[in-house]
Amino acid sequence: MLELKHINRLLCTALAAALLVGCASKESQGPQITLQDPEQTPRERWSDAMKILRDDLNIKGQKDVPAETARQYGLITGVGEPARGNQGGLDKLVTGISGYNSPPTGFSSGAALGMGVFLFLTPTGEVTQPWQVHQAAAWVPAEKANSMEDAIQFVMKTWNESRGSTFSKATTIKVYPSIVADFARGQYANPKDMLLKTPIPPSGMPVDGPSFAPKGKYYGPIFLSGLQSQLTVDASKSSTDKDKALRLLSSKLPDWFVIYNSGQPKFGRKVKPFPPSILVAGKEYFFIGN
């Protein structure tokens, strides 16, 4: 498995922003680099983040940055520093972005590129997909609950206690147990429940645990519906950006909880973008292929 070097999140964001725009923009004058589509890529080349997202959370749509490209920009262990000329390569990618503005005072062009979009576009006029929003799910160890109902209560208690120690002013907006991720098919039993945002809760007996947790039997997955809204208000009221909030929250959760950070695209000059990732007990996995 290829490991990230002590990752420079800004460089990672900058690189992927360039890749996305390089692939999507017909006007781009920079190199055309294709992101790694898991549907057409051998499983052994998937990132660990991709395996968790698809195998455990059953969420599709995200793509990996190819390992070769990550090596080129020094994002993988074994490459001490970006190769000579890599900053120039970033500059070329920057200048090829349609609508790119000059870097703010004090920012290099590479850093400014980090203020662009990352691995995804939300297509105008299309229905939101699960991979385009933040998600959270839990698998409760069988020894901690006597039934799925007990497990759900334990998840909510654990989640709210972690939020309480993460945010100085946690919102009263609630999350609800769901059988699948937000915006996934089969989340609601009928149109009325969809309108009221009352998802179908999980049910059933213990099953084998997710790939990121210790082996054993678990109740799950138990998805937390409404995370996007709750997190937005929690972070805003506590004057914390969502990227930092998700990482802090994950560090306070047990290793049977997983958070999918869907990333933040550029939106004006005041919104700080950040790359998508998978978070487990404070450990972060990026979408960089093997």
C-alpha positions as CSV (number, residue, x, y, z in Angstrom):
1,M,0.0,0.0,0.0
2,L,1.3,3.4,-0.9
3,E,1.3,5.8,2.0
4,L,0.9,9.6,1.9
5,K,3.9,11.5,3.1
6,H,3.1,14.0,5.8
7,I,0.7,15.4,3.5
8,N,0.5,19.0,2.5
9,R,-3.3,19.4,2.3
10,L,-3.0,22.6,0.3
11,L,-0.8,21.0,-2.4
12,C,-3.1,18.0,-2.5
13,T,-6.1,20.3,-3.1
14,A,-4.2,22.3,-5.7
15,L,-3.2,19.2,-7.6
16,A,-6.7,17.7,-7.7
17,A,-8.2,21.0,-8.6
18,A,-5.9,21.2,-11.6
19,L,-6.8,17.6,-12.6
20,L,-10.5,18.3,-12.4
21,V,-10.4,21.4,-14.5
22,G,-7.9,19.9,-16.8
23,C,-10.3,17.1,-17.5
24,A,-13.5,19.1,-17.6
25,S,-12.6,22.4,-19.2
26,K,-12.4,22.5,-23.0
27,E,-10.8,25.9,-22.7
28,S,-7.9,24.7,-20.5
29,Q,-4.5,25.2,-22.0
30,G,-2.8,23.0,-19.4
31,P,-2.2,19.2,-19.7
32,Q,-5.2,17.0,-19.9
33,I,-5.0,14.5,-16.9
34,T,-7.6,11.9,-16.4
35,L,-8.7,11.0,-12.9
36,Q,-8.8,7.3,-12.0
37,D,-12.3,5.9,-12.5
38,P,-12.7,2.9,-10.1
39,E,-15.2,1.3,-12.6
40,Q,-12.3,0.9,-15.1
41,T,-9.4,0.4,-12.6
42,P,-8.2,-2.8,-11.0
43,R,-9.2,-3.0,-7.4
44,E,-5.6,-3.2,-6.2
45,R,-5.0,0.3,-7.6
46,W,-7.9,1.8,-5.6
47,S,-7.0,4.0,-2.7
48,D,-7.9,2.9,0.8
49,A,-10.4,5.8,0.9
50,M,-12.1,4.4,-2.2
51,K,-12.4,0.9,-0.8
52,I,-14.0,2.2,2.4
53,L,-16.3,4.5,0.4
54,R,-17.5,1.9,-2.0
55,D,-17.2,-1.4,0.0
56,D,-18.4,-0.2,3.4
57,L,-20.5,2.8,2.7
58,N,-21.8,1.6,-0.7
59,I,-21.3,5.0,-2.2
60,K,-20.2,5.4,-5.8
61,G,-19.2,8.4,-7.9
62,Q,-15.9,9.5,-6.4
63,K,-12.6,9.1,-8.3
64,D,-8.9,8.8,-7.3
65,V,-5.9,10.9,-8.2
66,P,-3.7,8.4,-10.1
67,A,-0.6,7.3,-8.1
68,E,1.7,8.3,-10.9
69,T,0.4,11.9,-10.7
70,A,0.7,11.9,-6.9
71,R,4.3,10.8,-7.2
72,Q,5.0,13.5,-9.7
73,Y,3.9,16.1,-7.2
74,G,5.6,14.5,-4.2
75,L,2.4,13.4,-2.4
76,I,3.5,9.8,-1.8
77,T,6.2,8.5,0.7
78,G,9.4,7.8,-1.1
79,V,9.5,11.1,-2.9
80,G,11.4,13.5,-0.6
81,E,10.5,16.7,-2.3
82,P,8.5,17.4,-5.5
83,A,10.8,16.9,-8.5
84,R,12.4,19.9,-10.0
85,G,10.0,21.7,-12.2
86,N,6.8,20.5,-10.4
87,Q,6.0,24.0,-9.3
88,G,6.3,25.1,-12.9
89,G,3.9,22.3,-13.8
90,L,1.4,23.5,-11.2
91,D,1.8,27.0,-12.6
92,K,1.0,25.7,-16.1
93,L,-2.1,24.0,-14.7
94,V,-3.1,27.1,-12.9
95,T,-2.9,29.3,-16.0
96,G,-5.0,26.8,-17.9
97,I,-8.0,27.2,-15.6
98,S,-10.8,29.2,-17.0
99,G,-11.7,32.2,-14.9
100,Y,-8.6,31.8,-12.7
101,N,-7.8,35.0,-10.8
102,S,-4.3,36.3,-9.7
103,P,-3.2,34.9,-6.3
104,P,-4.0,37.1,-3.3
105,T,-1.1,38.9,-1.7
106,G,1.1,36.5,0.1
107,F,0.0,33.4,-1.8
108,S,2.0,31.5,-4.4
109,S,0.1,30.5,-7.5
110,G,0.2,26.9,-6.3
111,A,-1.4,27.9,-3.0
112,A,-4.0,30.0,-4.9
113,L,-4.9,27.0,-7.0
114,G,-5.7,25.2,-3.7
115,M,-8.6,27.7,-3.5
116,G,-10.2,26.0,-6.5
117,V,-12.5,23.0,-6.8
118,F,-11.3,19.5,-5.9
119,L,-12.4,16.1,-7.1
120,F,-16.0,16.8,-7.9
121,L,-18.5,18.9,-9.7
122,T,-22.1,19.2,-8.7
123,P,-23.8,19.1,-12.2
124,T,-26.3,21.9,-12.6
125,G,-29.9,20.7,-12.7
126,E,-29.0,17.1,-11.6
127,V,-30.1,15.3,-8.4
128,T,-27.6,15.4,-5.6
129,Q,-25.7,12.1,-5.2
130,P,-24.5,10.5,-1.9
131,W,-20.8,11.2,-2.8
132,Q,-21.4,14.9,-3.1
133,V,-22.3,15.5,0.6
134,H,-20.7,14.7,3.9
135,Q,-21.8,11.3,5.3
136,A,-21.3,9.4,8.6
137,A,-22.0,5.8,9.6
138,A,-21.4,3.5,12.5
139,W,-21.1,-0.2,13.2
140,V,-21.7,-0.9,16.8
141,P,-19.8,-3.9,18.3
142,A,-22.2,-6.6,19.2
143,E,-21.1,-6.7,22.8
144,K,-22.2,-3.1,23.3
145,A,-25.8,-3.6,22.3
146,N,-28.5,-6.3,22.7
147,S,-30.4,-5.3,19.6
148,M,-30.3,-2.9,16.6
149,E,-32.5,-0.5,18.6
150,D,-30.0,-0.5,21.4
151,A,-27.2,0.0,18.9
152,I,-29.0,3.0,17.3
153,Q,-29.4,4.7,20.7
154,F,-25.8,4.1,21.5
155,V,-24.7,5.6,18.2
156,M,-26.8,8.7,18.8
157,K,-25.4,9.1,22.4
158,T,-21.8,8.6,21.2
159,W,-22.3,11.1,18.4
160,N,-23.8,13.8,20.5
161,E,-21.3,13.5,23.2
162,S,-18.5,13.8,20.7
163,R,-20.2,16.9,19.1
164,G,-20.5,18.4,22.6
165,S,-16.8,18.1,23.2
166,T,-15.9,19.4,19.7
167,F,-18.2,22.4,19.2
168,S,-18.5,25.2,21.7
169,K,-22.1,25.9,20.5
170,A,-23.6,22.7,19.1
171,T,-26.9,23.2,17.3
172,T,-30.2,21.6,18.2
173,I,-30.6,20.3,14.7
174,K,-30.7,16.5,14.9
175,V,-29.5,13.6,12.7
176,Y,-31.6,10.5,12.3
177,P,-30.7,6.8,11.9
178,S,-30.9,5.7,8.2
179,I,-30.5,2.4,6.5
180,V,-28.5,4.0,3.7
181,A,-26.5,7.2,3.0
182,D,-28.2,10.5,2.5
183,F,-29.6,10.9,-1.1
184,A,-29.2,7.2,-1.8
185,R,-32.1,5.2,-3.2
186,G,-34.2,3.4,-0.7
187,Q,-33.7,5.9,2.1
188,Y,-37.4,6.7,2.5
189,A,-40.4,4.4,2.6
190,N,-42.8,6.9,0.9
191,P,-43.0,10.5,-0.3
192,K,-44.5,11.7,3.0
193,D,-41.4,10.4,4.9
194,M,-39.2,12.0,2.4
195,L,-41.0,15.3,2.9
196,L,-40.7,15.0,6.7
197,K,-37.1,13.7,6.3
198,T,-37.8,10.5,8.2
199,P,-35.6,7.8,6.8
200,I,-36.0,4.1,7.1
201,P,-34.0,3.1,10.2
202,P,-31.6,0.1,10.1
203,S,-32.8,-3.3,11.4
204,G,-31.4,-6.8,11.7
205,M,-28.9,-8.9,13.5
206,P,-25.1,-8.4,13.9
207,V,-23.1,-8.8,10.7
208,D,-19.4,-8.9,9.9
209,G,-17.7,-5.5,10.6
210,P,-16.4,-2.9,8.1
211,S,-12.9,-3.1,6.6
212,F,-11.6,-0.4,8.8
213,A,-12.7,-1.8,12.2
214,P,-11.3,-4.8,14.2
215,K,-12.7,-8.1,13.1
216,G,-16.0,-9.1,14.8
217,K,-19.7,-8.9,14.7
218,Y,-21.4,-5.5,14.6
219,Y,-24.8,-3.9,14.3
220,G,-24.8,-1.7,11.2
221,P,-24.3,0.1,9.1
222,I,-26.2,2.9,10.9
223,F,-26.0,6.1,8.7
224,L,-26.6,9.5,10.2
225,S,-29.1,11.3,8.0
226,G,-28.9,15.1,8.1
227,L,-25.2,15.4,8.8
228,Q,-24.6,18.0,6.2
229,S,-27.1,20.5,7.8
230,Q,-26.1,19.7,11.3
231,L,-22.4,20.1,10.6
232,T,-22.9,23.4,8.7
233,V,-24.6,25.0,11.7
234,D,-22.3,23.4,14.3
235,A,-19.2,24.7,12.5
236,S,-20.7,28.2,11.9
237,K,-21.9,28.7,15.4
238,S,-18.5,27.6,16.8
239,S,-16.5,29.7,14.2
240,T,-14.8,26.6,12.8
241,D,-14.4,25.7,9.2
242,K,-16.1,22.4,8.2
243,D,-12.9,20.6,7.2
244,K,-11.3,21.2,10.6
245,A,-14.6,20.4,12.4
246,L,-14.9,17.0,10.7
247,R,-11.3,16.1,11.6
248,L,-11.8,17.1,15.2
249,L,-15.1,15.3,15.4
250,S,-13.5,12.1,14.0
251,S,-10.7,12.2,16.5
252,K,-13.2,12.0,19.3
253,L,-15.2,9.1,17.8
254,P,-14.4,5.4,18.3
255,D,-12.9,3.3,15.5
256,W,-16.2,1.8,14.5
257,F,-17.4,5.2,13.2
258,V,-16.5,6.5,9.8
259,I,-17.0,10.0,8.3
260,Y,-16.9,10.7,4.6
261,N,-15.7,14.3,4.0
262,S,-17.0,15.1,0.6
263,G,-14.7,18.2,0.2
264,Q,-15.5,21.8,-0.5
265,P,-15.3,23.3,-3.9
266,K,-14.5,26.9,-4.5
267,F,-17.4,29.2,-3.9
268,G,-16.5,32.9,-4.1
269,R,-13.5,34.3,-2.3
270,K,-14.6,33.7,1.3
271,V,-15.1,29.9,1.2
272,K,-12.0,27.9,1.9
273,P,-11.9,24.7,-0.2
274,F,-10.6,21.4,1.0
275,P,-10.1,17.9,-0.5
276,P,-12.5,14.9,0.1
277,S,-11.3,12.2,2.4
278,I,-12.3,9.3,4.7
279,L,-11.9,9.8,8.4
280,V,-11.7,7.0,11.0
281,A,-10.8,7.8,14.7
282,G,-8.9,10.9,13.5
283,K,-7.0,9.1,10.8
284,E,-7.4,10.6,7.3
285,Y,-7.4,8.7,4.1
286,F,-7.2,10.6,0.8
287,F,-8.4,9.6,-2.6
288,I,-5.0,8.9,-4.1
289,G,-4.8,5.6,-6.0
290,N,-2.2,2.8,-5.4
